Amino acid sequence: MEEEWMRDRAFLGDLLRQHPQASPQELARLTGRSASWVKKWRKRFAEGDPSDPSLLCSRSRAHHAPTSAGISA
């Protein structure tokens, strides 16, 4: 499944390079994804290095900061 998602992200990246002014709705129609998905990935592509293949990977949804439950007073 992740491989399919990465293909969709790569396709969106290609579309963004070819048509940078395209609306999220148009890109969503072309990719078969939602406009919110397009907006999320458009932002990530804008923030990252286009030559970095890890840009196509999902980000972890896990908490990155330790919880306070393990701290004793």
C-alpha positions, -999 to 999 in steps of 0.1 A, spaced: 0 0 0 28 24 9 43 19 -26 10 29 -42 8 60 -20 44 69 -30 35 66 -67 6 90 -61 28 115 -43 54 112 -71 27 118 -97 15 149 -77 51 162 -76 54 159 -113 20 177 -118 31 205 -95 63 210 -115 44 210 -148 14 231 -136 25 250 -104 -6 273 -106 -32 244 -109 -59 245 -83 -61 218 -56 -94 207 -70 -79 202 -105 -49 183 -90 -73 162 -69 -93 153 -100 -61 143 -119 -46 122 -90 -79 107 -79 -73 120 -44 -90 146 -22 -83 183 -24 -71 182 13 -46 155 4 -33 176 -24 -30 207 -1 -11 186 25 14 172 0 17 205 -19 28 221 14 53 192 21 68 195 -14 72 232 -10 90 228 24 114 200 12 141 194 -12 126 182 -45 156 159 -52 152 141 -18 133 108 -23 124 106 14 101 135 7 76 109 -8 75 89 25 48 92 51 56 109 83 51 90 116 19 99 135 35 88 168 42 113 195 77 126 193 80 140 228 82 118 259 50 117 280 50 130 315 36 96 328 71 82 332 84 112 353 82 108 390 82 138 414 
